[in-house]
Structures are given as C-alpha cells and as structure tokens.
Amino acid sequence: NLWNAPDAEKSIGTSTIGSSEACMLGGLAFKRRWQQARRAAGKDTSSPNIVMSSAVQVCWEKFCNYFDVEPRYVPISEEHKTLDGHDLANYVDENTIGVVAIMGVTYTGMYEPVAEIAAALDEIQKDTGLDIPIHVDGASGAMIAPFLQPDLVWDFRLERVHSISTSGHKYGLVYPGLGWVVWREARWLPEDLVFKVSYLGGEMPTFALNFSRPGAQVLLQYYMFLRLGFEGYRAVQQESQDVAEYLAQGIARLDAFELWNDGSDIPVFAWRLKEGHTKNWTLYDLQDRLRMKGWLVPAYPMPADLEQITVQRIVVRNGLSM
C-alpha cells in the first residue's frame, strides 16, 4: 500500500540482504520475462540490454556483468541532470528488457522523474510497439517520497512500473543488512524464478541469491512500522529533510560554492566549487580538512561525460540534528 499497488493482495515481494540484491532480483525478473516472450515468438534471446542513467549505483553494473546483460547508459548533462526520458528512443530496442529509474541518484540525491520516463516509453510503444517496463531503484527515495512527497507520481500508480526496490537500512530506519523488492502484480515475477522448498516443516517459496539469512532485520522493520506508523515515519523523514535543506541553504550562501541540488528530494544534496573561485584548493582538499575534524563529506567526480565536474555531498539521516 505504501507504493500504491492497485491491489496489495495481488502484489508480491521479498526481503533481501540490501537494496543491491533487490535490484538484481528486479533485473532478473525483467530478463526472464523478456526471454520467455522472445522464445514464444521464436526470436533470438542472446542479446538482452537494460537502459539506465550513467549515474546508476554500481550494483547495476554488477547485475549486467553477473547476468550477462548489456548495459546502455544514457549520459547525464548540465541540461539533463537525471534520466528524464530525453533521447530515450535512441537507447531502447526489441532487446531491451527494461529501463531503470532512480529515486535518489547516488551522486546527488536527485529523483529521476519516473512519470516522464514512463510517458517517453508510452510514446515509444505507440511508434514501435515495444512495451518496455520500468524498475524503480528506490534505495533511498522509496522510503522518503511516500511520506514527504505523497503527491509525486513515481510508484505503482504508473502501470509501466513493474517493480520497486528499497533499502531498509537507509531510510527504513533499520540497521544494515536489509532490502526489499516488490512487484506491482504477481504476474510480473516469473513463477519459474521462485523455488518452493519443503524440508522446513512446510512448503516455503524463496526468491533470493542466497538461502540462509538473519531474520533480526526483518523483525526490526516490522517493529518500526508498528511503533512509528505512517505519521512517525513522516516526522522522522521530515526532520532529516529540514536539516538537509538548512545545511544546503547555508552552503549556498558561501561565496565559494554552487549547489547542484538542494536536498528537497531525499535529504541529500551536492555542491561544486564556483568556476574561477580559487586555484589554491579543491573540494578534495576541503574533504581532507573536514575529515581531520571527524566529518566524512566525500568529494568525487561526476559520471561519464561530466567527469570534469567534482561535487561534494552531504547525506542527512536520522540522528544528525540541527
């Protein structure tokens, strides 16, 4: 219900060790459905590809490497700071198993406009007949948007969104070792990927990249949902966002810096050094000085085609108070 599945009883999902495993399971479901459809049509299944922003988290590179899928990266630019549907038709074809949209880009914390990506894919389907689904990598944002931006349409309200993954140990407020992936409807998870195990005193379905795993994190997530409820989560996430926006506004007032984004999506924001401000120091030097004071504020180059730009980023989570 948190992600607006049309019928929660008919959706399906699983817990994972983190959002990386959740992403891989979402990608696997895409690949298997694509293979089944291609075989049924008597077509070749040897060259699957998946389309995503050049700013995706490294788990998607792993997915493509481990499961033999060609990654197609749409470069981000100053004009198009996220994957926003622009030029998408040049990247998808009949071998595209799906498109990944990110709710909270690792580099900057910005949301990718899932509704705009879905609209671009609608147009592509009208022109070519290709029906390409979306997986939303909501590692952080899927546990922020429902509480802080409830009117933003990014989730299962969009029919093209087949699956959503998140991390319990980012903004789900659980200690590390937990992620979740949910499919809009059970039919989008191919049944032949689910193993039914009967030696544990009853039949249990499992869909995971491992078998045994700790259960404490799942219990804690359940406890947090019951303890805090919707309003409690909203209050905690709002506090983090208030701190992030306060910090962003403060950094924007310093002559040296220019914000890349302001923390109004997830409570994460990035900035860069203003062009021509100084030749005496860089953001890497600032990162080093902050580390001496015990603050980990990473500086790093942006992804391909923007690697000449260095940004610095602050992630605000529960516990970093005003």
C-alpha positions as a Markdown table, in Angstrom:
| # | Residue | x | y | z |
|---|---|---|---|---|
| 1 | Asn | 0.0 | 0.0 | 0.0 |
| 2 | Leu | 2.9 | 2.4 | 0.7 |
| 3 | Trp | 3.8 | 2.3 | -3.0 |
| 4 | Asn | 0.1 | 2.3 | -4.2 |
| 5 | Ala | -0.2 | -1.2 | -5.7 |
| 6 | Pro | -3.6 | -1.4 | -7.4 |
| 7 | Asp | -4.4 | -4.5 | -5.2 |
| 8 | Ala | -1.9 | -5.2 | -2.4 |
| 9 | Glu | -3.3 | -8.7 | -2.1 |
| 10 | Lys | -2.2 | -9.4 | -5.7 |
| 11 | Ser | 1.3 | -8.0 | -5.5 |
| 12 | Ile | 4.3 | -10.0 | -4.4 |
| 13 | Gly | 7.7 | -9.2 | -2.9 |
| 14 | Thr | 10.7 | -10.5 | -0.9 |
| 15 | Ser | 13.1 | -9.3 | 1.7 |
| 16 | Thr | 16.8 | -9.2 | 0.6 |
| 17 | Ile | 20.2 | -8.5 | 2.2 |
| 18 | Gly | 20.1 | -5.0 | 0.9 |
| 19 | Ser | 18.9 | -2.9 | -2.0 |
| 20 | Ser | 21.7 | -4.2 | -4.3 |
| 21 | Glu | 20.3 | -7.8 | -4.1 |
| 22 | Ala | 16.8 | -6.3 | -4.5 |
| 23 | Cys | 17.9 | -4.5 | -7.7 |
| 24 | Met | 19.4 | -7.7 | -9.1 |
| 25 | Leu | 16.2 | -9.7 | -8.4 |
| 26 | Gly | 14.2 | -7.0 | -10.2 |
| 27 | Gly | 16.6 | -7.2 | -13.1 |
| 28 | Leu | 16.5 | -11.0 | -13.2 |
| 29 | Ala | 12.6 | -10.9 | -13.4 |
| 30 | Phe | 12.9 | -8.5 | -16.4 |
| 31 | Lys | 15.4 | -10.7 | -18.1 |
| 32 | Arg | 13.4 | -13.9 | -17.6 |
| 33 | Arg | 10.1 | -12.3 | -18.8 |
| 34 | Trp | 11.9 | -11.0 | -21.9 |
| 35 | Gln | 13.4 | -14.4 | -22.7 |
| 36 | Gln | 10.1 | -16.1 | -22.3 |
| 37 | Ala | 8.3 | -13.7 | -24.6 |
| 38 | Arg | 11.1 | -13.9 | -27.2 |
| 39 | Arg | 11.1 | -17.7 | -27.2 |
| 40 | Ala | 7.3 | -17.8 | -27.5 |
| 41 | Ala | 7.7 | -15.6 | -30.6 |
| 42 | Gly | 10.5 | -17.8 | -32.0 |
| 43 | Lys | 13.1 | -14.9 | -31.6 |
| 44 | Asp | 16.7 | -14.8 | -30.5 |
| 45 | Thr | 17.4 | -14.4 | -26.8 |
| 46 | Ser | 21.2 | -13.9 | -26.8 |
| 47 | Ser | 21.5 | -10.1 | -26.6 |
| 48 | Pro | 19.4 | -8.6 | -23.8 |
| 49 | Asn | 20.1 | -5.0 | -22.8 |
| 50 | Ile | 18.9 | -2.7 | -20.0 |
| 51 | Val | 18.8 | 1.1 | -20.2 |
| 52 | Met | 19.7 | 3.4 | -17.3 |
| 53 | Ser | 21.3 | 6.7 | -16.4 |
| 54 | Ser | 25.1 | 7.0 | -16.4 |
| 55 | Ala | 24.7 | 7.9 | -12.7 |
| 56 | Val | 23.3 | 4.5 | -11.5 |
| 57 | Gln | 24.7 | 2.8 | -8.4 |
| 58 | Val | 27.4 | 0.2 | -9.0 |
| 59 | Cys | 25.0 | -2.7 | -8.3 |
| 60 | Trp | 23.5 | -2.2 | -11.8 |
| 61 | Glu | 27.0 | -2.7 | -13.3 |
| 62 | Lys | 27.3 | -5.8 | -11.2 |
| 63 | Phe | 23.9 | -7.1 | -12.4 |
| 64 | Cys | 24.9 | -6.6 | -16.0 |
| 65 | Asn | 28.2 | -8.3 | -15.5 |
| 66 | Tyr | 27.0 | -11.2 | -13.5 |
| 67 | Phe | 23.8 | -11.9 | -15.5 |
| 68 | Asp | 25.2 | -11.2 | -19.0 |
| 69 | Val | 23.1 | -8.2 | -19.9 |
| 70 | Glu | 24.4 | -5.3 | -22.0 |
| 71 | Pro | 24.2 | -2.0 | -20.0 |
| 72 | Arg | 23.1 | 1.0 | -22.0 |
| 73 | Tyr | 23.9 | 4.2 | -20.2 |
| 74 | Val | 22.1 | 7.5 | -21.0 |
| 75 | Pro | 24.6 | 10.2 | -20.1 |
| 76 | Ile | 23.6 | 12.9 | -17.7 |
| 77 | Ser | 24.5 | 16.5 | -18.6 |
| 78 | Glu | 24.2 | 20.0 | -17.2 |
| 79 | Glu | 20.9 | 20.3 | -19.2 |
| 80 | His | 19.6 | 16.9 | -18.2 |
| 81 | Lys | 20.8 | 16.2 | -14.7 |
| 82 | Thr | 19.0 | 12.9 | -14.5 |
| 83 | Leu | 17.5 | 10.3 | -16.8 |
| 84 | Asp | 14.3 | 12.2 | -17.7 |
| 85 | Gly | 13.1 | 10.4 | -20.9 |
| 86 | His | 15.1 | 12.7 | -23.2 |
| 87 | Asp | 16.5 | 10.9 | -26.2 |
| 88 | Leu | 15.3 | 7.5 | -24.8 |
| 89 | Ala | 14.2 | 6.2 | -28.2 |
| 90 | Asn | 17.9 | 6.1 | -29.3 |
| 91 | Tyr | 18.7 | 3.6 | -26.5 |
| 92 | Val | 15.9 | 1.1 | -26.5 |
| 93 | Asp | 15.1 | -1.6 | -29.0 |
| 94 | Glu | 13.5 | -5.1 | -29.1 |
| 95 | Asn | 16.3 | -6.5 | -26.9 |
| 96 | Thr | 15.6 | -4.0 | -24.1 |
| 97 | Ile | 14.4 | -5.9 | -21.0 |
| 98 | Gly | 13.6 | -2.8 | -19.1 |
| 99 | Val | 14.5 | 0.8 | -18.0 |
| 100 | Val | 15.8 | 1.7 | -14.6 |
| 101 | Ala | 14.7 | 4.9 | -12.9 |
| 102 | Ile | 16.4 | 6.1 | -9.7 |
| 103 | Met | 14.5 | 7.7 | -6.8 |
| 104 | Gly | 17.6 | 9.3 | -5.3 |
| 105 | Val | 20.7 | 9.3 | -7.5 |
| 106 | Thr | 23.7 | 8.2 | -5.6 |
| 107 | Tyr | 25.9 | 11.1 | -6.7 |
| 108 | Thr | 23.4 | 13.9 | -5.8 |
| 109 | Gly | 20.3 | 12.6 | -4.2 |
| 110 | Met | 18.0 | 13.9 | -7.0 |
| 111 | Tyr | 14.9 | 12.0 | -8.1 |
| 112 | Glu | 14.6 | 10.9 | -11.7 |
| 113 | Pro | 11.1 | 11.9 | -13.0 |
| 114 | Val | 9.6 | 8.4 | -13.3 |
| 115 | Ala | 6.3 | 9.7 | -14.8 |
| 116 | Glu | 8.3 | 11.5 | -17.6 |
| 117 | Ile | 10.3 | 8.3 | -18.3 |
| 118 | Ala | 7.0 | 6.3 | -18.4 |
| 119 | Ala | 5.5 | 8.9 | -20.8 |
| 120 | Ala | 8.5 | 8.7 | -23.1 |
| 121 | Leu | 8.2 | 4.9 | -23.1 |
| 122 | Asp | 4.4 | 5.3 | -23.9 |
| 123 | Glu | 5.4 | 7.3 | -27.0 |
| 124 | Ile | 8.0 | 4.8 | -28.0 |
| 125 | Gln | 5.3 | 2.0 | -27.7 |
| 126 | Lys | 2.9 | 4.0 | -29.9 |
| 127 | Asp | 5.6 | 4.4 | -32.6 |
| 128 | Thr | 7.3 | 0.9 | -32.4 |
| 129 | Gly | 5.0 | -1.4 | -30.5 |
| 130 | Leu | 7.8 | -2.0 | -27.9 |
| 131 | Asp | 6.3 | -2.4 | -24.4 |
| 132 | Ile | 9.2 | -1.7 | -22.1 |
| 133 | Pro | 8.7 | -1.9 | -18.3 |
| 134 | Ile | 10.4 | 0.2 | -15.6 |
| 135 | His | 12.1 | -0.9 | -12.4 |
| 136 | Val | 12.3 | 1.9 | -9.8 |
| 137 | Asp | 15.6 | 1.7 | -7.8 |
| 138 | Gly | 14.2 | 3.5 | -4.7 |
| 139 | Ala | 17.1 | 2.6 | -2.4 |
| 140 | Ser | 16.6 | 5.8 | -0.5 |
| 141 | Gly | 13.7 | 7.6 | -2.1 |
| 142 | Ala | 11.1 | 4.8 | -1.9 |
| 143 | Met | 11.2 | 5.3 | 1.9 |
| 144 | Ile | 11.1 | 9.1 | 1.6 |
| 145 | Ala | 8.7 | 10.0 | -1.2 |
| 146 | Pro | 5.6 | 8.3 | 0.3 |
| 147 | Phe | 6.0 | 10.4 | 3.5 |
| 148 | Leu | 7.4 | 13.7 | 2.3 |
| 149 | Gln | 6.1 | 14.0 | -1.3 |
| 150 | Pro | 2.9 | 11.9 | -1.3 |
| 151 | Asp | 1.5 | 13.7 | -4.5 |
| 152 | Leu | 4.6 | 12.8 | -6.6 |
| 153 | Val | 3.6 | 10.1 | -9.0 |
| 154 | Trp | 6.6 | 7.7 | -9.3 |
| 155 | Asp | 5.3 | 4.3 | -8.0 |
| 156 | Phe | 2.8 | 1.7 | -8.9 |
| 157 | Arg | 0.3 | 4.4 | -9.9 |
| 158 | Leu | 2.2 | 4.2 | -13.1 |
| 159 | Glu | 1.2 | 0.9 | -14.8 |
| 160 | Arg | 4.6 | 0.7 | -16.6 |
| 161 | Val | 6.4 | 0.4 | -13.2 |
| 162 | His | 6.6 | -3.3 | -12.7 |
| 163 | Ser | 8.9 | -3.4 | -9.6 |
| 164 | Ile | 10.3 | -1.2 | -6.9 |
| 165 | Ser | 13.3 | -1.9 | -4.7 |
| 166 | Thr | 14.4 | -0.1 | -1.5 |
| 167 | Ser | 16.9 | -0.4 | 1.3 |
| 168 | Gly | 15.6 | -1.0 | 4.9 |
| 169 | His | 18.9 | 0.2 | 6.3 |
| 170 | Lys | 18.9 | 3.6 | 4.7 |
| 171 | Tyr | 15.7 | 5.5 | 5.4 |
| 172 | Gly | 13.7 | 2.4 | 6.5 |
| 173 | Leu | 15.5 | 3.1 | 9.9 |
| 174 | Val | 16.8 | -0.4 | 10.3 |
| 175 | Tyr | 20.5 | -1.5 | 11.0 |
| 176 | Pro | 22.4 | -2.8 | 7.9 |
| 177 | Gly | 21.5 | -6.0 | 6.1 |
| 178 | Leu | 18.0 | -5.4 | 4.8 |
| 179 | Gly | 16.4 | -4.5 | 1.5 |
| 180 | Trp | 13.0 | -5.1 | -0.2 |
| 181 | Val | 11.7 | -5.6 | -3.7 |
| 182 | Val | 8.0 | -5.6 | -4.6 |
| 183 | Trp | 6.3 | -6.3 | -7.9 |
| 184 | Arg | 3.1 | -4.4 | -8.8 |
| 185 | Glu | 1.3 | -7.7 | -9.6 |
| 186 | Ala | 2.5 | -11.2 | -9.0 |
| 187 | Arg | 2.4 | -11.9 | -12.8 |
| 188 | Trp | 5.5 | -9.7 | -13.3 |
| 189 | Leu | 7.6 | -12.1 | -11.2 |
| 190 | Pro | 8.0 | -15.2 | -13.4 |
| 191 | Glu | 7.0 | -18.2 | -11.5 |
| 192 | Asp | 10.0 | -20.3 | -12.6 |
| 193 | Leu | 12.3 | -18.0 | -10.6 |
| 194 | Val | 10.6 | -18.9 | -7.3 |
| 195 | Phe | 11.8 | -22.1 | -5.6 |
| 196 | Lys | 9.4 | -24.0 | -3.4 |
| 197 | Val | 11.3 | -25.6 | -0.5 |
| 198 | Ser | 9.5 | -28.3 | 1.5 |
| 199 | Tyr | 12.0 | -29.5 | 4.1 |
| 200 | Leu | 11.4 | -26.8 | 6.7 |
| 201 | Gly | 8.2 | -28.3 | 8.1 |
| 202 | Gly | 6.0 | -26.9 | 5.4 |
| 203 | Glu | 6.3 | -25.5 | 1.9 |
| 204 | Met | 8.1 | -22.2 | 1.7 |
| 205 | Pro | 8.7 | -20.2 | -1.5 |
| 206 | Thr | 12.1 | -18.5 | -1.8 |
| 207 | Phe | 13.5 | -16.0 | -4.4 |
| 208 | Ala | 16.9 | -14.8 | -3.4 |
| 209 | Leu | 20.6 | -15.0 | -4.4 |
| 210 | Asn | 21.4 | -16.9 | -1.1 |
| 211 | Phe | 19.5 | -19.1 | 1.2 |
| 212 | Ser | 20.1 | -18.7 | 5.0 |
| 213 | Arg | 20.0 | -15.1 | 6.2 |
| 214 | Pro | 19.4 | -13.4 | 9.5 |
| 215 | Gly | 15.8 | -12.6 | 10.4 |
| 216 | Ala | 16.5 | -9.9 | 13.0 |
| 217 | Gln | 16.4 | -7.0 | 10.5 |
| 218 | Val | 13.0 | -8.1 | 9.2 |
| 219 | Leu | 11.7 | -8.2 | 12.7 |
| 220 | Leu | 13.1 | -4.8 | 13.4 |
| 221 | Gln | 11.5 | -3.3 | 10.2 |
| 222 | Tyr | 8.1 | -4.8 | 11.3 |
| 223 | Tyr | 8.6 | -3.3 | 14.8 |
| 224 | Met | 9.5 | 0.1 | 13.4 |
| 225 | Phe | 6.4 | 0.1 | 11.1 |
| 226 | Leu | 4.2 | -0.8 | 14.1 |
| 227 | Arg | 6.0 | 1.5 | 16.5 |
| 228 | Leu | 6.2 | 4.6 | 14.4 |
| 229 | Gly | 3.3 | 4.2 | 12.0 |
| 230 | Phe | 2.9 | 6.4 | 8.9 |
| 231 | Glu | 2.9 | 9.6 | 10.9 |
| 232 | Gly | 6.0 | 8.6 | 12.9 |
| 233 | Tyr | 8.0 | 7.9 | 9.7 |
| 234 | Arg | 6.8 | 11.1 | 8.2 |
| 235 | Ala | 8.1 | 13.1 | 11.2 |
| 236 | Val | 11.5 | 11.3 | 11.2 |
| 237 | Gln | 12.0 | 11.8 | 7.5 |
| 238 | Gln | 10.8 | 15.5 | 7.7 |
| 239 | Glu | 13.4 | 16.2 | 10.4 |
| 240 | Ser | 16.2 | 14.8 | 8.2 |
| 241 | Gln | 15.0 | 16.9 | 5.2 |
| 242 | Asp | 14.7 | 20.0 | 7.4 |
| 243 | Val | 18.4 | 19.6 | 8.4 |
| 244 | Ala | 19.5 | 18.8 | 4.8 |
| 245 | Glu | 17.7 | 21.9 | 3.4 |
| 246 | Tyr | 19.1 | 24.1 | 6.2 |
| 247 | Leu | 22.7 | 22.9 | 5.5 |
| 248 | Ala | 22.2 | 23.4 | 1.7 |
| 249 | Gln | 21.0 | 26.9 | 2.2 |
| 250 | Gly | 24.0 | 27.7 | 4.4 |
| 251 | Ile | 26.4 | 26.2 | 1.9 |
| 252 | Ala | 24.7 | 28.2 | -0.9 |
| 253 | Arg | 25.4 | 31.4 | 1.0 |
| 254 | Leu | 29.1 | 30.8 | 1.0 |
| 255 | Asp | 30.8 | 32.6 | -2.0 |
| 256 | Ala | 33.0 | 29.5 | -2.8 |
| 257 | Phe | 30.1 | 27.1 | -3.7 |
| 258 | Glu | 27.3 | 26.5 | -6.1 |
| 259 | Leu | 24.6 | 24.0 | -5.3 |
| 260 | Trp | 23.9 | 21.1 | -7.7 |
| 261 | Asn | 20.7 | 20.4 | -5.8 |
| 262 | Asp | 19.2 | 21.4 | -2.5 |
| 263 | Gly | 18.0 | 18.4 | -0.6 |
| 264 | Ser | 14.3 | 18.8 | -1.4 |
| 265 | Asp | 14.1 | 15.3 | -2.9 |
| 266 | Ile | 15.8 | 12.9 | -0.5 |
| 267 | Pro | 17.7 | 14.5 | 2.4 |
| 268 | Val | 20.9 | 14.5 | 0.3 |
| 269 | Phe | 22.5 | 17.4 | -1.6 |
| 270 | Ala | 25.7 | 18.2 | -3.5 |
| 271 | Trp | 27.6 | 21.3 | -4.5 |
| 272 | Arg | 30.6 | 22.3 | -6.6 |
| 273 | Leu | 33.3 | 24.9 | -6.3 |
| 274 | Lys | 32.3 | 28.0 | -8.2 |
| 275 | Glu | 34.2 | 28.5 | -11.5 |
| 276 | Gly | 37.3 | 30.6 | -11.1 |
| 277 | His | 36.8 | 31.0 | -7.3 |
| 278 | Thr | 40.3 | 29.8 | -6.4 |
| 279 | Lys | 43.3 | 27.9 | -7.8 |
| 280 | Asn | 44.7 | 27.3 | -4.3 |
| 281 | Trp | 42.4 | 24.5 | -3.2 |
| 282 | Thr | 39.8 | 22.0 | -4.4 |
| 283 | Leu | 36.9 | 20.1 | -2.9 |
| 284 | Tyr | 39.3 | 17.2 | -2.3 |
| 285 | Asp | 41.4 | 19.5 | -0.1 |
| 286 | Leu | 38.2 | 20.5 | 1.7 |
| 287 | Gln | 37.2 | 16.9 | 2.1 |
| 288 | Asp | 40.6 | 16.2 | 3.7 |
| 289 | Arg | 40.3 | 19.1 | 6.2 |
| 290 | Leu | 36.8 | 18.1 | 7.2 |
| 291 | Arg | 38.0 | 14.6 | 7.8 |
| 292 | Met | 40.6 | 15.9 | 10.2 |
| 293 | Lys | 37.7 | 17.3 | 12.2 |
| 294 | Gly | 35.9 | 13.9 | 12.1 |
| 295 | Trp | 33.4 | 14.7 | 9.3 |
| 296 | Leu | 33.1 | 12.4 | 6.3 |
| 297 | Val | 32.0 | 14.6 | 3.5 |
| 298 | Pro | 33.1 | 12.9 | 0.3 |
| 299 | Ala | 34.2 | 14.7 | -2.9 |
| 300 | Tyr | 34.2 | 12.8 | -6.2 |
| 301 | Pro | 33.9 | 13.3 | -10.0 |
| 302 | Met | 30.5 | 13.1 | -11.6 |
| 303 | Pro | 29.9 | 10.1 | -14.0 |
| 304 | Ala | 30.9 | 9.8 | -17.7 |
| 305 | Asp | 30.6 | 12.9 | -19.8 |
| 306 | Leu | 30.6 | 15.1 | -16.7 |
| 307 | Glu | 33.7 | 13.7 | -15.0 |
| 308 | Gln | 35.4 | 17.1 | -15.3 |
| 309 | Ile | 32.9 | 18.3 | -12.6 |
| 310 | Thr | 33.8 | 17.5 | -9.0 |
| 311 | Val | 31.0 | 17.6 | -6.4 |
| 312 | Gln | 30.8 | 17.3 | -2.7 |
| 313 | Arg | 27.9 | 15.6 | -1.0 |
| 314 | Ile | 26.1 | 15.5 | 2.4 |
| 315 | Val | 23.8 | 12.7 | 3.3 |
| 316 | Val | 21.5 | 13.5 | 6.3 |
| 317 | Arg | 19.9 | 10.7 | 8.2 |
| 318 | Asn | 18.0 | 10.2 | 11.4 |
| 319 | Gly | 20.3 | 11.3 | 14.3 |
| 320 | Leu | 22.0 | 14.3 | 12.5 |
| 321 | Ser | 20.2 | 17.0 | 14.4 |
| 322 | Met | 20.2 | 20.8 | 13.9 |
